[in-house]
Amino acid sequence: MSDVGELYQDIILDHNRRPRNYGELAGDARRAEGKNPLCGDEVTVWVRLDGDVIGEVSFVGIGCAISRASASLMTAAVKGKSRAEAVELFDRVHGLVTGREREPDSYKKLGGLAALSGVSRYPARVKCASLAWHALRSAMAAAPASVSAE
């Protein structure tokens, strides 16, 4: 494994073992649930918007290391961003995990999220990596709903 591959694996393992922003947000936070019935991943994402900016975001989830690490990386990356910036980031990460985004400069711009790039080699894991992102989009919507990775 290359040094970069090992670094990315270490980032995934670290965020799985010690997820950031883990836990329920109390109060007026919006919430959306996501489920992947094919592998059993489940995630709930809470987001508190300050106008159009993500003031706070958290998650609770069970599932594989990719699913938990992606949710943890996501919460760290979107906090303080506008809704539009979060959606743009979702699109870039989705391109990364599906293998559509292969430009090295894009990896640099994604920072720690680039650790999810290895998912593109395992198409069955794309839903694991994107589940929390879909839940975040739903939570930010005017009328949040549950999402499924079916």
C-alpha positions, 0 to 999 in steps of 0.5 A: 500500500502506498504511503498516501493509501496508508494515510487515508486508511488511518484517517478512516480508522481514526474517524470510525474509532473516535467519531467527531460530532457524535451525539444528538443535538437537542432543541430546535435542530433539524433531523433526518434518518438514513438507512441502507438495508443492503448492509445494515448501516443506519445514521441519524443526522442533526443540523442546526442552521443559523440563517443559511449557515450550518451552525451545528451538525452531529450524527449517531450511527451504526454500521461499517467503518466507512459509514461512520468515518464518512459521517464524522468527516462530513460533520467536521467539513460542513460546520460553518458552511452555507447550505449551498457550500454543503451541497457543493461539497456533497457533489464533490465527495459523491464524485470522489467515491463514485470514481467520477472525480479523479483530479489530484487538485480536487483531492487537495481541496477536499482535505481529509475527505479525500480519505474516502477516495478508496471507496471508488474501488469498491462500488458496493461501498459507495452507499456506505460512504454517501448515506450520511451525506444524503441524510444531511441534504434531507435535514437541510431541506425545508421538510426533511424526510428519511432517506434510503440507500436502496 
